[in-house]
Amino acid sequence: MSQQSGDTQRYRKPSSGHDTTFSGIPTKLTMRMPKSDRPQTFTKIFRWQLPAGQTPEPARVEVAGTFTKWQKVPLVRLETQHAWQVTLHDLPVNRTHHYMVLVDGKPVRDEHCDGLAIPRNAQEAQYALKTEKGPRVLILFGQTK
């Protein structure tokens, strides 16, 4: 998805968690969709902290979900906060997303999730948490602007 503002074009890659901005590119023919026709999206920050007293630190922390077509997206280590974080842009609103946080490839509970859901297919089931009520994936409710 691209957004145009004046003479600057901004491109977002939702699966990478990184923005690349190109400035100073003239856009003489600027076409904008009417606001009502633009797909509504939101930005979500996924963050995971090492539980108190747990060692050693994991080699990798990732998030995968319906919004990434279950492709794993790495979280970046924040040294000063002893946490891992990624910001994903352009997540569709008005829908429930299923996802999992994976620590060294194993699903873990996200304390900031909106709830738990029964996996809907084999792809979701491979990442499910084991709970006393059976396998569950995490829920993220699509927000509206």
N, C-alpha and C positions, 0 to 999 in steps of 0.2 A: 504494500500500500504506500502511496506517496502522498505527501501533503505539500501544497505549494503556498508560499507566503512571500509576496513581493517578488524579489529576484532570487530567492533561496528555495531550493528543493530539498526536502527531507525524506529520506528513504528509511523504512524500518524493516527489520528482518525478525519476525516474531519468534522463530525457533532458536535464534542464536543468543538473544538477550542483549545484543549490542546494537547501538545506533550508529549509523554512518551518515554524517551530514556533509553535503556538498554546498559550499557557499560561493557566491559570486557568479553563478551560472545564469546568464541572461535568459529570461523566459518571456519573450515578446508575445507569444501566443499562450496566454494563461487561460486554461479552461478549468472551471471548478464545478463540481457537482453541486446541485442545490443541497442545502443542509439536510433536508428531509430525505434525499436519495442516498446520502452517504451511509455506509454500514456503521452501526453503532458498535464501538469497541471500548475496552477499558484496559488499564495497565495494572499488573499485579506484581508485587514484590514477594518472592518466595525466600524464606530465611529459615535456616536450621542452626541450632546451637548444640554443641556437645553437652550431654547431660552432666550435671555436677558429679565429680568424682570418677567419671569414665575416662579411661585411657586405654590404649593409645588413641591418638587422633586418626580418623579415617583417611585413606588415601584419596577418596573421591566422594563427593556428594552431588546427586543429580535429581532432577525432577522430570517426570514423564507423565503425559496425560492426553486427554482427548483433544486439547488445544494444540498439542505438538504431534498429533497422530501417533502417540506413544513412542516417539523418538526421544531419547534421553538428552537433556540439556544440562550441562555442568553448572554448578553453583561455584562462585569464586570465594576463596578464603579471605576473610577480613581479619587480619592478624590482631589488630588492637581490640576487637570485640569477641574474639574466639568464636566466630560464627562463619557461616557460608551463606551467600546471597546471590540471587539473580533477579533481574527485572525483565518481565516479559510484556511486550506491547501487543496491541491489536487483538486482544482476546474478545470473541463475540459476546455481546450482552444478551440478556433475556434467555439464558439457557443454563442448565446445570452441567458443569464440567466434572469429569472423574479424573483423579490424578493420584500419583504416589511420589513420595520423596524416597530416594534410594541412597543408602549409605553403604559404600563398598558393595553395591549391587543388591543389597537386601532392603526390603521395604521397612520403613519406620513411620511412626505416628507423627503427624504434623500438628502441633498444639494449636495452630492457627486455622485449621480446616473448619469448614462449615458443617461437617457431619460425616457420616459413613454410609456407604451404599453397597449393595450386593453387586459383585462384578457381573456385567452384562454379556461378556463373551470371553473366549479363551485368552485373548490378548490382555484384557484387564485382569483376568484371573491369575496370570503369571506374576503380577506385581502385588497381589492382594495380601493384606495383613491377616494373620490368624487371630481370630477373636473367639470368645466363648460362644458366640452366636453364629460362627462360621466365618468364611472369608469375606473381607470388606476392603473397599478402596475408599479413598478420601473424596469428599465433595467440595467443590468450589462453586458457589452460586454466582451466575453472571450478574454483574452490577450494571446499573443504568447511570447515565450521566445526568 
